[in-house]
């Protein structure tokens, strides 16, 4: 069974000033997503699921979905603030979309196979998709098995300012124990640095 790639593309791009997931940057106007989808298909993924918002569905279908739907099965699901499980209510003051867990919940009716999740606006590299596809194929239909591609923190920093990253912590057997989101990460005197929760 080929794995599915679930692409988080519902972000508002508030700091960027627009929908960066739709902006072209390649020599022929390719988006970052285009590179990810190409590498995923080459690595053996068999379906793509995009999570987006209704407000830019038309542009997304014209600029993104149309490029892929003749090459690989594509599904679109929607993440909206008020799409909540029964018993939950929306704070009327909230404007930003919910996070990754909520986005994943939107795909529960269209994903029935092992799958990987990526952000639409991050570049992962071909080898990452090869490793991920191989691991997901080995999992088959097993339940409650998980994996994650990790990167050396220093290789993910920007020369244009600070970044936020999930920093992984491992035990003595190199098993993942937790992922802690760190903000304002930057290179200081050549070393990746960030503030801990206690401000140090």
N, C-alpha and C positions, 0 to 999 in steps of 0.2 A: 504494500500500500504506500503510495507516494504521500509525503507530508504536505501540509498546507502552510502557506505563509500569510500571517495576519498582520496587516500594515496599519499602524495608527496614523491616520491622516486627518483627524478632526480638530487639531489644534487651531487656535485663532491667530497665532503669530503676533501677539500684542507687542512684544519687545521688538520684533523684526519690522513691524509696520504693515503686515500683509500676509497672504498665504504663501509662505516660502516653499511649501510642498508642491506648488504649481509653477514656480519660477524655474526657467531653464538656465543651465549653466554650462552645458556641454557644447561642443563645436556645432552641433545641429539643434541646439535648444533642449538637449536632454535634461531632465530633472534628476535630482539625487535618487528619486524612486525608480527612475528608468534603469539606472545602474544596478540597483538592488534587485529589481524584478529580473533583469537579464541574468545576473549572477545566480539568482535562485533557480531559475529555469534550468540553467546549465548544470546546477548542482543536483537536480532531480526533484525539486518541488513540483507538485502536480496541480495545485490550485492556489489562487490568490484571493484573499478576502480583505477588502478595504473597509475601514470604519471612518465615516465622514459625517458631516452635518448637512441637513437639508438645504441650508442657506447657500451652499456653493455646489450643490449636486449637478446642476446643468453644466457648469464649467468643468467640473471634475470628469463627468462622463465624456465630454467632448475632447478634453485635453489629455486625459489619462486612460480611462477605460477603453476608449476606441482603439488605442494602440495595442492593447493586449488581448482583447476578447477573441480574436481569431487565432491566437497562439496558445492560450492556456485558459481553462475555465476560471471565470472571475465572478465573485459575489460582492455586493455592496450592502453594508449594514449602517445604521445611523446611530449616532450618539448625540442625544439631546439632554439638556439639564433635567427635564421632567420625566425621562425614561428611567423610572426607579422601581425597584422590587416592591411588591405589596407590603404595606405597612410603613413605608418611608415617605416623607414629604419634603418638598423643595423649599429651601430658605429663599424667599422672594428677593433678597438682596444679592444672591449669588449670580455672577455673570460668567465666570470662567467655567469651561467644561470640567467634569469630573475626571479623575485620573485613569491610569492604566487598568485597574481592576474593573472599573465601570465600563470602559471601552471593551474589555474582554467579554464582559457579560452580554454585550450587544451581539456578539458572534456566536452565542451558545446554540442557536438553532441551525446554523449553517456549517459548523465545524464538527465533524464526527470522526476525525482521524488525528494522529499526532500532528502537532503544529508548532511553529515558531512565531515569535512576535518581534517586530521591529518598529522603530519610529520612521515615518516617511521622510523626515528631514535630516537623518543621520547617515553617514557613509560607513559601511561595515567592512567592505573588501571581500573579494571573491573567496578567499580561503575560509572565511568565517561561515559562509553559506555551505561550503563543501563539508566542513566539520559538523555543522548543525544538521544538515540533511542526513549525513551518515549516522549520527547519533539517534535522530528521530526514527529512521528506518529500522534501526536495531531494536528500538522500543516496541515497534509494532503496535498492537492494540492493548498493551499493558496499561493498567490504570495507576494513577498516582506515581508516575515516574517523571522526573523533571531534569532539565539540564540548562546550562547557561554558558554562553561564550563570554570569556573575560578578556580584558585588554590591560596591558601595563598602563597605569595611570598617566605616567609621563608622556606616553604616545598619544594621548587623547586631549592634550591641553591646547589652548588657543593662544596665538600671539596677539590677539585683539582684545584681550580682557579676561576676566575670570569666567569659570564654568561651574556647573553643578554636575556631579557624578555620583553614582551608587558605588561606594567603596566596599569591596568584598573582604570578609574576614574568614580565615580558614583555621581549622584545628590542626593538631600535629600530624594527622593522617591526610592532610590536604583536602578535607571535606569542608564544604561551605557551611559556616555556622550562622552568618548573618550578612545582610547588605544594608549599609547605612548611607543615606543620602547626605552628601557633603556639598556645601555651597561655597562660593567664592574661592574656588581652587585656582591657584596660579603657581607659576614657577618662580621661586625666590632663591637667588644665588644658585640657580641650576637645579633646585630640588622642588618637586611638587609639594605644595603646602596648602593647608586649609585650617580653619578654626574648628576646634572641637566644640561640643555643645556647652562646655564650661567656659568658652571664650579663650582658651589657650591654644 
